């Protein structure tokens, strides 16, 4: 388990299925994700069975985010790309809306970034965010992510093209967040 | 087959294997490609067999670049990461014959390929990644209307150090203006 200040990150379990289903079919949640279509229970169950049957690894280090009280509120993960480049992409979803804008996502990202640099030995962690996701962009900035540019009109949703913002944090720039004892 | 001003784009063929194998093992050719390890003849042949035997479609677009005047095969160009809903694609290009670098063939191949992407595949946006320390390629992409959109810091490791990469992208309307000025051929 990875310990942050407000959250812990643990491996996903099949028991998380019902919550994941609810979140993945909540458009308010998925509009900032690379998700477009509704997800059936069978599809999500199959996907989770596949994921949870294997240990987390370089390509798929995806965690469940829990509050310190043990409430599962979202998921976050790193997806390693070419090993030689030591690059990974970060993705996060806070599915429980009451926990939005309260620092939980920021803490989860910080915890994940620390894991990426200190345990996976990454050199660069990047993410893609849609230009309308102001909350996400602000949170990522707080975690040390720098905006590198925008892929113009690279994402279509809600009847219009939107820019995709690319952000990254490099190992050199990274300052470890305070650790829980 | 697609007609450019200087080149044509045709499907890859198993007969291309000798050239492809030579290029892919030429460090000068591959230094800015996402290629690190030596490629055996058998592996190259297996790859080519796979690519050349698949029916070209939305998700599988590969062309050989040939000089129109002589029929000489000098490189390849392809789309990967094509996304239907966003109508976008990322492209890759290689001019393997070094003697044909900096002579306008790459530019013409890219112009012709973009025309295919926008006018036949109905794409909205096309982009690519290029090493920031590859000015020759960047100049070629700029000529084709591609704009520097992002600088991915330390995105690639090669020759003992991390190198930045640029995302360069072009939208269909922008490309149409550039292509009109270029006076390229049309398939119509």
Interface residues (C-beta under 8 A of the other chain):
Chain A: X36 X82 X84 X85 X86 X87 X123 X124 X126 X146 X148 X149 X150 X151 X152 X153 X154 X155 X156 X161 X166 X168 X170
Chain B: X34 X36 X85 X86 X87 X88 X124 X125 X127 X147 X148 X149 X150 X151 X152 X153 X154 X155 X156 X157 X162 X167 X169 X171
